[in-house]
């Protein structure tokens, strides 16, 4: 029998939670650029700085990035004037000014110094690579897609989106969204739901079906 549907850390984009699975006792809400995430995976980047009204992460929390699982080690509220050049280097920035320039939010909101470490590869990768589907796997995926369709205000979208990705490998999200007649952010959220099921993969530009997604479409 193939593996169960994925459970593990949660994936986030634009500092907003995406549909997925997480450790229920520890939720981290944070976005990292590809360069920073890959730096954390290599061990080159160990810090991040954010300006939030309240902290969105907690020590011990985990979240998914393009490089895999990121662990939140510590969270400390700081005065931004205390950020040092060494801190900036540890955050993957060229200097303190670069850090300050990236701080979003209201000027009066507190700034947080967040220590990060690498927690390993994305647990969905092994599922996405598994194309040896059993009848139970096929039925379970179909059921999951049916539930996503049923919860959507615009009706069934999952299979159409999978076929569109299959036919347009590496196409930008904005172009795929235009084909479907939806907003780009809506499409990106939808594709994250498909990725959580192990059916799609993100490329540097656009998306592709995973081996598992391709195998499942072949059953239709």
VODO-321956 format. One record per residue: residue number from 1; residue in one letter; z, x, y of N, C-alpha, C in turn. Coordinates in Angstrom, 3 decimals, padded with zeros to 6 digits. Layout:
% VODO-321956
{NUM; "a"; {Z; X; Y}; {Z; X; Y}; {Z; X; Y}}
...
//
This chain:
% VODO-321956
{1; "x"; {000.000; 000.847; -001.193}; {000.000; 000.000; 000.000}; {000.000; 000.876; 001.234}}
{2; "x"; {-000.717; 000.480; 002.275}; {-000.761; 001.242; 003.520}; {000.552; 001.145; 004.246}}
{3; "x"; {000.704; 001.916; 005.319}; {001.951; 001.925; 006.057}; {002.174; 000.628; 006.791}}
{4; "x"; {003.433; 000.362; 007.132}; {003.765; -000.809; 007.919}; {003.267; -000.620; 009.342}}
{5; "x"; {003.223; -001.701; 010.084}; {002.846; -001.604; 011.477}; {003.871; -000.759; 012.198}}
{6; "x"; {003.466; -000.061; 013.264}; {004.282; 000.984; 013.839}; {005.548; 000.480; 014.500}}
{7; "x"; {006.575; 001.301; 014.363}; {007.801; 001.107; 015.110}; {008.200; 002.462; 015.631}}
{8; "x"; {008.705; 002.520; 016.818}; {009.058; 003.812; 017.386}; {009.242; 003.710; 018.872}}
{9; "x"; {009.141; 004.815; 019.585}; {009.338; 004.781; 021.025}; {008.281; 003.925; 021.701}}
{10; "x"; {008.603; 003.517; 022.897}; {007.728; 002.611; 023.623}; {006.756; 003.369; 024.511}}
{11; "x"; {005.588; 002.812; 024.702}; {004.588; 003.432; 025.564}; {004.625; 002.768; 026.921}}
{12; "x"; {004.429; 003.573; 027.973}; {004.463; 003.050; 029.321}; {003.285; 003.542; 030.124}}
{13; "x"; {002.941; 002.786; 031.145}; {001.865; 003.167; 032.051}; {002.236; 002.650; 033.432}}
{14; "x"; {002.008; 003.452; 034.439}; {002.283; 003.051; 035.817}; {003.726; 002.597; 035.998}}
{15; "x"; {004.654; 003.242; 035.266}; {006.076; 002.934; 035.367}; {006.390; 001.478; 035.036}}
{16; "x"; {005.536; 000.866; 034.203}; {005.798; -000.496; 033.749}; {005.716; -000.509; 032.233}}
{17; "x"; {006.603; -001.279; 031.572}; {006.576; -001.276; 030.114}; {005.353; -001.975; 029.570}}
{18; "x"; {004.804; -001.413; 028.507}; {003.712; -002.053; 027.791}; {004.268; -002.734; 026.559}}
{19; "x"; {003.519; -003.684; 026.026}; {003.951; -004.316; 024.783}; {003.946; -003.278; 023.687}}
{20; "x"; {004.987; -003.247; 022.896}; {005.095; -002.261; 021.839}; {006.444; -002.338; 021.194}}
{21; "x"; {006.870; -001.253; 020.605}; {008.146; -001.196; 019.928}; {008.945; -000.057; 020.519}}
{22; "x"; {010.255; -000.190; 020.440}; {011.089; 000.858; 020.975}; {012.410; 000.866; 020.235}}
{23; "x"; {013.219; 001.902; 020.499}; {014.584; 001.876; 020.032}; {015.333; 000.898; 020.912}}
{24; "x"; {015.826; -000.223; 020.365}; {016.354; -001.272; 021.230}; {017.545; -000.826; 022.056}}
{25; "x"; {018.250; 000.198; 021.606}; {019.431; 000.621; 022.350}; {019.087; 001.594; 023.463}}
{26; "x"; {017.869; 002.140; 023.473}; {017.508; 003.144; 024.465}; {016.087; 002.890; 024.951}}
{27; "x"; {015.946; 002.389; 026.165}; {014.612; 002.143; 026.690}; {014.377; 003.035; 027.899}}
{28; "x"; {013.280; 003.727; 027.894}; {012.904; 004.566; 029.031}; {011.625; 004.024; 029.637}}
{29; "x"; {011.580; 003.930; 030.940}; {010.419; 003.398; 031.631}; {009.933; 004.467; 032.596}}
{30; "x"; {008.841; 005.137; 032.255}; {008.409; 006.270; 033.051}; {006.969; 006.620; 032.713}}
{31; "x"; {006.231; 007.095; 033.698}; {004.865; 007.537; 033.473}; {004.780; 009.037; 033.716}}
{32; "x"; {004.024; 009.723; 032.863}; {003.724; 011.135; 033.061}; {002.215; 011.315; 033.057}}
{33; "x"; {001.726; 012.176; 033.928}; {000.316; 012.515; 033.876}; {000.039; 013.302; 032.599}}
{34; "x"; {-001.220; 013.379; 032.228}; {-001.585; 014.127; 031.027}; {-001.118; 015.584; 031.130}}
{35; "x"; {-001.331; 016.199; 032.304}; {-000.956; 017.602; 032.468}; {000.537; 017.806; 032.289}}
{36; "x"; {001.332; 016.909; 032.858}; {002.787; 017.039; 032.734}; {003.225; 016.762; 031.299}}
{37; "x"; {002.686; 015.718; 030.684}; {003.069; 015.388; 029.309}; {002.739; 016.532; 028.360}}
{38; "x"; {001.561; 017.103; 028.520}; {001.200; 018.229; 027.658}; {002.061; 019.444; 027.956}}
{39; "x"; {002.496; 019.589; 029.216}; {003.422; 020.661; 029.546}; {004.767; 020.485; 028.866}}
{40; "x"; {005.248; 019.250; 028.810}; {006.496; 018.982; 028.094}; {006.335; 019.313; 026.617}}
{41; "x"; {005.203; 018.940; 026.043}; {004.957; 019.223; 024.625}; {004.945; 020.717; 024.344}}
{42; "x"; {004.423; 021.500; 025.276}; {004.398; 022.959; 025.103}; {005.744; 023.599; 025.411}}
{43; "x"; {006.594; 022.877; 026.146}; {007.859; 023.450; 026.583}; {007.786; 024.079; 027.957}}
{44; "x"; {006.628; 023.986; 028.625}; {006.464; 024.557; 029.953}; {007.097; 023.692; 031.037}}
{45; "x"; {007.121; 022.385; 030.820}; {007.668; 021.437; 031.796}; {008.939; 020.832; 031.217}}
{46; "x"; {010.004; 020.905; 031.979}; {011.295; 020.404; 031.500}; {011.968; 019.449; 032.473}}
{47; "x"; {011.361; 019.249; 033.650}; {011.966; 018.389; 034.661}; {010.944; 017.410; 035.223}}
{48; "x"; {011.447; 016.301; 035.729}; {010.648; 015.363; 036.516}; {011.546; 014.810; 037.606}}
{49; "x"; {010.938; 014.396; 038.711}; {011.684; 013.821; 039.824}; {011.077; 012.471; 040.173}}
{50; "x"; {011.947; 011.488; 040.388}; {011.492; 010.150; 040.739}; {012.383; 009.567; 041.819}}
{51; "x"; {011.778; 008.754; 042.708}; {012.547; 007.965; 043.674}; {012.478; 006.510; 043.237}}
{52; "x"; {013.597; 005.990; 042.805}; {013.703; 004.610; 042.332}; {014.893; 003.939; 042.996}}
{53; "x"; {014.839; 002.639; 043.148}; {015.994; 001.908; 043.672}; {017.186; 002.054; 042.733}}
{54; "x"; {016.914; 001.974; 041.435}; {017.918; 002.257; 040.404}; {017.220; 003.024; 039.298}}
{55; "x"; {017.969; 003.825; 038.579}; {017.368; 004.641; 037.526}; {016.723; 003.764; 036.461}}
{56; "x"; {015.533; 004.129; 036.063}; {014.817; 003.372; 035.031}; {014.906; 004.040; 033.661}}
{57; "x"; {015.585; 005.148; 033.577}; {015.734; 005.853; 032.311}; {017.191; 006.212; 032.095}}
{58; "x"; {017.538; 006.438; 030.840}; {018.901; 006.814; 030.479}; {018.864; 008.001; 029.542}}
{59; "x"; {019.881; 008.855; 029.583}; {019.929; 009.979; 028.648}; {019.833; 009.494; 027.200}}
{60; "x"; {019.001; 010.162; 026.423}; {018.796; 009.771; 025.031}; {017.648; 008.815; 024.840}}
{61; "x"; {017.104; 008.258; 025.934}; {015.965; 007.358; 025.821}; {014.698; 008.115; 025.459}}
{62; "x"; {013.742; 007.414; 024.905}; {012.455; 008.003; 024.553}; {011.331; 007.105; 025.025}}
{63; "x"; {010.182; 007.704; 025.281}; {008.998; 006.924; 025.608}; {007.772; 007.698; 025.140}}
{64; "x"; {006.666; 006.992; 025.045}; {005.434; 007.606; 024.573}; {004.586; 008.065; 025.739}}
{65; "x"; {003.952; 009.197; 025.559}; {003.002; 009.735; 026.523}; {001.723; 010.086; 025.781}}
{66; "x"; {000.731; 010.555; 026.508}; {-000.504; 010.956; 025.855}; {-000.296; 012.152; 024.939}}
{67; "x"; {000.798; 012.884; 025.116}; {001.072; 014.058; 024.283}; {002.040; 013.758; 023.146}}
{68; "x"; {002.580; 012.548; 023.098}; {003.526; 012.210; 022.041}; {004.828; 011.679; 022.613}}
{69; "x"; {005.895; 011.814; 021.842}; {007.195; 011.265; 022.216}; {007.890; 012.190; 023.216}}
{70; "x"; {008.369; 011.614; 024.311}; {009.133; 012.346; 025.311}; {010.577; 011.858; 025.265}}
{71; "x"; {011.507; 012.807; 025.264}; {012.934; 012.499; 025.218}; {013.548; 012.732; 026.597}}
{72; "x"; {014.325; 011.772; 027.056}; {015.075; 011.927; 028.301}; {016.412; 012.575; 027.955}}
{73; "x"; {016.611; 013.802; 028.423}; {017.832; 014.538; 028.098}; {018.966; 014.198; 029.056}}
{74; "x"; {018.720; 014.316; 030.350}; {019.733; 014.013; 031.356}; {019.080; 013.334; 032.550}}
{75; "x"; {019.887; 012.583; 033.286}; {019.442; 011.931; 034.511}; {020.522; 012.153; 035.566}}
{76; "x"; {020.122; 012.715; 036.707}; {021.091; 013.050; 037.746}; {020.561; 012.596; 039.096}}
{77; "x"; {021.373; 011.857; 039.833}; {021.011; 011.472; 041.197}; {021.241; 012.672; 042.117}}
{78; "x"; {020.243; 013.002; 042.942}; {020.343; 014.199; 043.758}; {019.904; 013.925; 045.191}}
{79; "x"; {020.226; 014.858; 046.062}; {019.664; 014.885; 047.412}; {018.375; 015.695; 047.314}}
{80; "x"; {017.244; 015.136; 047.732}; {015.976; 015.867; 047.564}; {015.944; 017.222; 048.271}}
{81; "x"; {016.800; 017.430; 049.272}; {016.795; 018.733; 049.949}; {017.323; 019.832; 049.037}}
{82; "x"; {017.942; 019.452; 047.916}; {018.470; 020.456; 046.985}; {017.448; 020.898; 045.949}}
{83; "x"; {016.242; 020.310; 045.951}; {015.211; 020.710; 044.992}; {014.763; 022.132; 045.310}}
{84; "x"; {014.766; 022.997; 044.332}; {014.438; 024.405; 044.522}; {013.029; 024.720; 044.040}}
{85; "x"; {012.490; 025.869; 044.431}; {011.191; 026.281; 043.885}; {011.214; 026.388; 042.363}}
{86; "x"; {012.351; 026.787; 041.813}; {012.469; 026.867; 040.351}; {012.371; 025.473; 039.732}}
{87; "x"; {013.000; 024.486; 040.395}; {012.888; 023.103; 039.928}; {011.430; 022.649; 039.949}}
{88; "x"; {010.749; 022.955; 041.032}; {009.346; 022.550; 041.153}; {008.518; 023.163; 040.038}}
{89; "x"; {008.750; 024.444; 039.765}; {008.014; 025.107; 038.681}; {008.310; 024.436; 037.349}}
{90; "x"; {009.582; 024.092; 037.114}; {009.959; 023.443; 035.855}; {009.375; 022.046; 035.736}}
{91; "x"; {008.984; 021.454; 036.880}; {008.359; 020.134; 036.871}; {006.840; 020.220; 036.830}}
{92; "x"; {006.311; 021.441; 036.738}; {004.869; 021.614; 036.666}; {004.173; 021.518; 038.003}}
{93; "x"; {004.933; 021.679; 039.094}; {004.361; 021.583; 040.434}; {004.220; 022.964; 041.050}}
{94; "x"; {003.387; 023.041; 042.089}; {003.175; 024.321; 042.740}; {004.298; 024.721; 043.666}}
{95; "x"; {005.055; 023.739; 044.165}; {006.141; 024.045; 045.077}; {006.943; 022.814; 045.395}}
{96; "x"; {008.024; 022.985; 046.147}; {008.897; 021.866; 046.493}; {008.129; 020.800; 047.268}}
{97; "x"; {007.254; 021.232; 048.173}; {006.475; 020.269; 048.943}; {005.641; 019.353; 048.068}}
{98; "x"; {005.121; 019.898; 046.984}; {004.329; 019.077; 046.058}; {005.199; 018.012; 045.402}}
{99; "x"; {006.424; 018.380; 045.053}; {007.347; 017.406; 044.467}; {007.653; 016.300; 045.470}}
{100; "x"; {008.021; 016.678; 046.687}; {008.378; 015.688; 047.699}; {007.211; 014.755; 048.004}}
{101; "x"; {006.003; 015.276; 047.964}; {004.823; 014.462; 048.272}; {004.551; 013.411; 047.205}}
{102; "x"; {005.043; 013.642; 045.991}; {004.780; 012.690; 044.905}; {005.855; 011.621; 044.780}}
{103; "x"; {006.938; 011.732; 045.541}; {008.028; 010.758; 045.432}; {007.602; 009.440; 046.069}}
{104; "x"; {007.573; 008.393; 045.260}; {007.191; 007.076; 045.744}; {008.446; 006.254; 046.020}}
{105; "x"; {008.255; 005.005; 046.388}; {009.391; 004.139; 046.641}; {009.820; 004.185; 048.088}}
{106; "x"; {010.810; 003.349; 048.418}; {011.312; 003.280; 049.790}; {012.044; 004.564; 050.146}}
{107; "x"; {011.930; 004.956; 051.415}; {012.521; 006.222; 051.854}; {014.030; 006.260; 051.615}}
{108; "x"; {014.675; 005.113; 051.650}; {016.119; 005.089; 051.454}; {016.569; 005.038; 050.012}}
{109; "x"; {015.623; 004.941; 049.081}; {015.988; 004.886; 047.664}; {016.446; 006.259; 047.178}}
{110; "x"; {017.343; 006.284; 046.205}; {017.823; 007.567; 045.689}; {016.752; 008.304; 044.896}}
{111; "x"; {016.918; 009.620; 044.795}; {016.027; 010.480; 044.022}; {016.774; 010.947; 042.784}}
{112; "x"; {016.071; 010.957; 041.661}; {016.669; 011.339; 040.390}; {015.989; 012.583; 039.820}}
{113; "x"; {016.800; 013.476; 039.313}; {016.341; 014.687; 038.610}; {016.478; 014.397; 037.120}}
{114; "x"; {015.362; 014.412; 036.405}; {015.327; 013.982; 035.000}; {014.905; 015.157; 034.130}}
{115; "x"; {015.755; 015.533; 033.203}; {015.429; 016.601; 032.254}; {014.739; 015.992; 031.038}}
{116; "x"; {013.623; 016.600; 030.645}; {012.800; 016.073; 029.567}; {012.617; 017.106; 028.462}}
{117; "x"; {012.385; 016.616; 027.258}; {012.015; 017.493; 026.143}; {011.029; 016.754; 025.252}}
{118; "x"; {010.425; 017.497; 024.335}; {009.411; 016.916; 023.457}; {010.054; 016.409; 022.179}}
{119; "x"; {009.714; 015.187; 021.811}; {010.293; 014.575; 020.625}; {009.368; 014.508; 019.431}}
{120; "x"; {008.149; 015.071; 019.547}; {007.225; 015.060; 018.415}; {006.006; 014.212; 018.685}}
{121; "x"; {005.082; 014.190; 017.739}; {003.827; 013.447; 017.922}; {004.050; 011.943; 017.944}}
{122; "x"; {003.099; 011.253; 018.503}; {003.116; 009.794; 018.548}; {003.180; 009.258; 017.118}}
{123; "x"; {004.201; 008.463; 016.774}; {004.324; 007.977; 015.394}; {003.194; 007.045; 014.979}}
{124; "x"; {002.420; 006.559; 015.940}; {001.308; 005.679; 015.596}; {000.090; 006.444; 015.112}}
{125; "x"; {000.085; 007.780; 015.337}; {-001.101; 008.551; 014.991}; {-001.409; 008.486; 013.498}}
{126; "x"; {-000.368; 008.605; 012.679}; {-000.591; 008.573; 011.228}; {-001.107; 007.211; 010.785}}
{127; "x"; {-000.621; 006.158; 011.418}; {-001.090; 004.815; 011.082}; {-002.549; 004.643; 011.497}}
{128; "x"; {-002.869; 005.115; 012.711}; {-004.235; 004.988; 013.205}; {-005.231; 005.724; 012.317}}
{129; "x"; {-004.785; 006.807; 011.694}; {-005.679; 007.619; 010.860}; {-005.868; 007.044; 009.467}}
{130; "x"; {-005.049; 006.075; 009.086}; {-005.099; 005.535; 007.731}; {-006.139; 004.426; 007.637}}
{131; "x"; {-007.256; 004.719; 007.010}; {-008.331; 003.739; 006.852}; {-008.349; 003.106; 005.461}}
{132; "x"; {-007.396; 003.473; 004.613}; {-007.351; 002.929; 003.252}; {-006.545; 001.631; 003.263}}
{133; "x"; {-007.183; 000.568; 003.716}; {-006.482; -000.695; 003.893}; {-006.401; -001.482; 002.592}}
{134; "x"; {-005.210; -001.977; 002.312}; {-005.038; -002.893; 001.194}; {-005.287; -004.320; 001.684}}
{135; "x"; {-005.455; -005.276; 000.781}; {-005.579; -006.671; 001.225}; {-004.407; -007.112; 002.088}}
{136; "x"; {-003.195; -006.640; 001.761}; {-002.038; -006.989; 002.588}; {-002.164; -006.405; 003.992}}
{137; "x"; {-002.664; -005.165; 004.086}; {-002.870; -004.553; 005.397}; {-003.845; -005.380; 006.226}}
{138; "x"; {-004.956; -005.762; 005.594}; {-005.986; -006.533; 006.295}; {-005.401; -007.851; 006.813}}
{139; "x"; {-004.638; -008.522; 005.983}; {-004.055; -009.803; 006.379}; {-002.998; -009.616; 007.464}}
{140; "x"; {-002.216; -008.552; 007.365}; {-001.156; -008.324; 008.350}; {-001.753; -008.013; 009.729}}
{141; "x"; {-002.812; -007.213; 009.751}; {-003.473; -006.918; 011.025}; {-004.083; -008.194; 011.610}}
{142; "x"; {-004.748; -008.969; 010.770}; {-005.344; -010.219; 011.251}; {-004.278; -011.138; 011.834}}
{143; "x"; {-003.133; -011.209; 011.179}; {-002.056; -012.051; 011.681}; {-001.520; -011.568; 013.017}}
{144; "x"; {-001.404; -010.253; 013.157}; {-000.926; -009.694; 014.425}; {-001.908; -009.987; 015.549}}
{145; "x"; {-003.209; -009.863; 015.268}; {-004.221; -010.159; 016.281}; {-004.228; -011.645; 016.627}}
{146; "x"; {-004.061; -012.478; 015.635}; {-004.004; -013.928; 015.895}; {-002.840; -014.268; 016.824}}
{147; "x"; {-001.705; -013.607; 016.629}; {-000.547; -013.882; 017.489}; {-000.805; -013.422; 018.920}}
{148; "x"; {-001.471; -012.277; 019.078}; {-001.821; -011.827; 020.419}; {-002.775; -012.812; 021.093}}
{149; "x"; {-003.759; -013.287; 020.351}; {-004.696; -014.272; 020.893}; {-003.966; -015.553; 021.305}}
{150; "x"; {-003.033; -015.995; 020.465}; {-002.347; -017.261; 020.713}; {-001.471; -017.192; 021.963}}
{151; "x"; {-000.973; -015.996; 022.281}; {-000.106; -015.839; 023.456}; {-000.900; -015.625; 024.742}}
{152; "x"; {-002.195; -015.425; 024.629}; {-003.014; -015.125; 025.798}; {-003.396; -016.394; 026.550}}
{153; "x"; {-003.350; -016.315; 027.876}; {-003.736; -017.473; 028.684}; {-005.248; -017.645; 028.756}}
{154; "x"; {-005.995; -016.621; 028.360}; {-007.453; -016.734; 028.426}; {-008.085; -016.935; 027.051}}
{155; "x"; {-007.259; -017.173; 026.041}; {-007.783; -017.430; 024.717}; {-007.982; -016.165; 023.899}}
{156; "x"; {-008.737; -016.290; 022.821}; {-008.936; -015.170; 021.902}; {-009.652; -014.017; 022.591}}
{157; "x"; {-009.094; -012.826; 022.460}; {-009.695; -011.655; 023.097}; {-009.698; -010.419; 022.203}}
{158; "x"; {-008.874; -010.412; 021.167}; {-008.641; -009.175; 020.420}; {-009.880; -008.670; 019.700}}
{159; "x"; {-010.539; -009.519; 018.962}; {-011.694; -009.079; 018.182}; {-012.869; -008.733; 019.087}}
{160; "x"; {-013.048; -009.503; 020.153}; {-014.120; -009.194; 021.099}; {-013.885; -007.817; 021.725}}
{161; "x"; {-012.642; -007.526; 022.062}; {-012.329; -006.235; 022.684}; {-012.534; -005.096; 021.695}}
{162; "x"; {-012.134; -005.279; 020.456}; {-012.346; -004.244; 019.442}; {-013.842; -003.963; 019.259}}
{163; "x"; {-014.633; -004.999; 019.200}; {-016.079; -004.804; 019.026}; {-016.680; -004.115; 020.254}}
{164; "x"; {-016.199; -004.472; 021.423}; {-016.714; -003.852; 022.647}; {-016.398; -002.360; 022.658}}
{165; "x"; {-015.189; -002.006; 022.258}; {-014.815; -000.588; 022.209}; {-015.659; 000.140; 021.167}}
{166; "x"; {-015.897; -000.493; 020.022}; {-016.710; 000.128; 018.985}; {-018.113; 000.434; 019.512}}
{167; "x"; {-018.654; -000.473; 020.299}; {-020.026; -000.317; 020.785}; {-020.118; 000.537; 022.051}}
{168; "x"; {-018.974; 000.846; 022.667}; {-018.978; 001.554; 023.944}; {-017.930; 002.657; 023.949}}
{169; "x"; {-018.013; 003.531; 022.963}; {-017.051; 004.624; 022.850}; {-017.057; 005.480; 024.123}}
{170; "x"; {-015.847; 005.762; 024.644}; {-015.729; 006.634; 025.802}; {-016.092; 005.993; 027.120}}
{171; "x"; {-016.251; 004.676; 027.142}; {-016.592; 003.973; 028.384}; {-015.336; 003.737; 029.209}}
{172; "x"; {-015.436; 003.906; 030.507}; {-014.287; 003.749; 031.388}; {-013.717; 002.331; 031.308}}
{173; "x"; {-012.392; 002.253; 031.498}; {-011.718; 000.959; 031.437}; {-012.295; -000.018; 032.450}}
{174; "x"; {-012.620; 000.463; 033.653}; {-013.139; -000.436; 034.675}; {-014.475; -001.040; 034.257}}
{175; "x"; {-015.296; -000.275; 033.537}; {-016.584; -000.795; 033.086}; {-016.413; -001.779; 031.932}}
{176; "x"; {-015.512; -001.475; 031.022}; {-015.224; -002.414; 029.942}; {-014.671; -003.720; 030.503}}
{177; "x"; {-013.778; -003.593; 031.488}; {-013.185; -004.784; 032.093}; {-014.256; -005.651; 032.747}}
{178; "x"; {-015.229; -005.007; 033.403}; {-016.304; -005.764; 034.020}; {-017.131; -006.530; 033.006}}
{179; "x"; {-017.358; -005.915; 031.854}; {-018.109; -006.594; 030.798}; {-017.371; -007.830; 030.302}}
{180; "x"; {-016.059; -007.727; 030.211}; {-015.250; -008.839; 029.705}; {-014.875; -009.837; 030.791}}
{181; "x"; {-015.070; -009.462; 032.048}; {-014.714; -010.358; 033.142}; {-013.226; -010.443; 033.396}}
{182; "x"; {-012.507; -009.329; 033.184}; {-011.060; -009.294; 033.433}; {-010.747; -008.132; 034.359}}
{183; "x"; {-009.533; -008.115; 034.899}; {-009.098; -007.012; 035.740}; {-008.883; -005.761; 034.889}}
{184; "x"; {-009.080; -004.597; 035.501}; {-008.910; -003.338; 034.767}; {-007.510; -003.207; 034.198}}
{185; "x"; {-006.481; -003.548; 034.980}; {-005.109; -003.407; 034.488}; {-004.839; -004.343; 033.318}}
{186; "x"; {-005.450; -005.522; 033.350}; {-005.307; -006.453; 032.221}; {-005.916; -005.852; 030.963}}
{187; "x"; {-007.105; -005.285; 031.106}; {-007.758; -004.662; 029.950}; {-006.916; -003.516; 029.400}}
{188; "x"; {-006.374; -002.675; 030.278}; {-005.590; -001.530; 029.823}; {-004.345; -001.995; 029.080}}
{189; "x"; {-003.701; -003.050; 029.569}; {-002.540; -003.581; 028.853}; {-002.946; -004.123; 027.491}}
{190; "x"; {-004.090; -004.810; 027.449}; {-004.554; -005.358; 026.171}; {-004.858; -004.234; 025.174}}
{191; "x"; {-005.507; -003.188; 025.640}; {-005.850; -002.099; 024.728}; {-004.599; -001.389; 024.232}}
{192; "x"; {-003.562; -001.302; 025.067}; {-002.310; -000.720; 024.592}; {-001.724; -001.537; 023.448}}
{193; "x"; {-001.885; -002.854; 023.506}; {-001.404; -003.703; 022.411}; {-002.167; -003.398; 021.130}}
{194; "x"; {-003.465; -003.169; 021.248}; {-004.265; -002.817; 020.075}; {-003.891; -001.429; 019.561}}
{195; "x"; {-003.591; -000.523; 020.478}; {-003.177; 000.819; 020.072}; {-001.854; 000.779; 019.331}}
{196; "x"; {-000.950; -000.102; 019.756}; {000.328; -000.237; 019.069}; {000.135; -000.641; 017.619}}
{197; "x"; {-000.934; -001.370; 017.329}; {-001.252; -001.758; 015.956}; {-002.015; -000.667; 015.217}}
{198; "x"; {-002.292; 000.449; 015.893}; {-003.002; 001.554; 015.256}; {-004.499; 001.363; 015.194}}
{199; "x"; {-005.047; 000.496; 016.052}; {-006.467; 000.143; 015.943}; {-007.364; 000.880; 016.934}}
{200; "x"; {-006.799; 001.424; 018.000}; {-007.599; 002.126; 019.006}; {-006.968; 003.472; 019.337}}
{201; "x"; {-007.773; 004.334; 019.940}; {-007.326; 005.644; 020.403}; {-007.802; 005.834; 021.835}}
{202; "x"; {-006.976; 006.497; 022.639}; {-007.357; 006.827; 024.007}; {-008.064; 008.175; 024.029}}
{203; "x"; {-009.163; 008.240; 024.766}; {-009.887; 009.484; 024.978}; {-009.611; 009.976; 026.396}}
{204; "x"; {-010.084; 011.179; 026.730}; {-009.935; 011.648; 028.101}; {-010.571; 010.659; 029.067}}
{205; "x"; {-011.685; 010.085; 028.661}; {-012.305; 008.984; 029.391}; {-012.562; 007.858; 028.413}}
{206; "x"; {-011.980; 006.703; 028.661}; {-012.236; 005.550; 027.821}; {-011.481; 005.550; 026.505}}
{207; "x"; {-012.035; 004.833; 025.548}; {-011.344; 004.573; 024.286}; {-012.323; 004.643; 023.121}}
{208; "x"; {-011.764; 004.689; 021.927}; {-012.549; 004.568; 020.715}; {-011.712; 003.842; 019.680}}
{209; "x"; {-012.361; 003.286; 018.677}; {-011.600; 002.714; 017.568}; {-011.015; 003.846; 016.735}}
{210; "x"; {-009.831; 003.624; 016.215}; {-009.262; 004.557; 015.256}; {-009.933; 004.350; 013.905}}
{211; "x"; {-009.756; 005.277; 012.961}; {-010.263; 005.028; 011.611}; {-009.737; 003.714; 011.039}}
{212; "x"; {-008.497; 003.398; 011.344}; {-007.930; 002.141; 010.849}; {-008.609; 000.940; 011.498}}
{213; "x"; {-008.856; 001.032; 012.803}; {-009.531; -000.075; 013.489}; {-010.941; -000.274; 012.987}}
{214; "x"; {-011.649; 000.836; 012.773}; {-013.012; 000.736; 012.252}; {-013.018; 000.109; 010.860}}
{215; "x"; {-012.072; 000.541; 010.021}; {-012.000; 000.002; 008.659}; {-011.699; -001.489; 008.686}}
{216; "x"; {-010.828; -001.898; 009.600}; {-010.474; -003.315; 009.638}; {-011.662; -004.166; 010.097}}
{217; "x"; {-012.390; -003.705; 011.109}; {-013.557; -004.464; 011.560}; {-014.583; -004.632; 010.454}}
{218; "x"; {-014.666; -003.659; 009.574}; {-015.634; -003.738; 008.481}; {-015.276; -004.828; 007.477}}
{219; "x"; {-014.060; -005.351; 007.566}; {-013.646; -006.418; 006.635}; {-014.050; -007.798; 007.138}}
{220; "x"; {-014.515; -007.878; 008.370}; {-014.853; -009.192; 008.924}; {-016.221; -009.674; 008.448}}
//
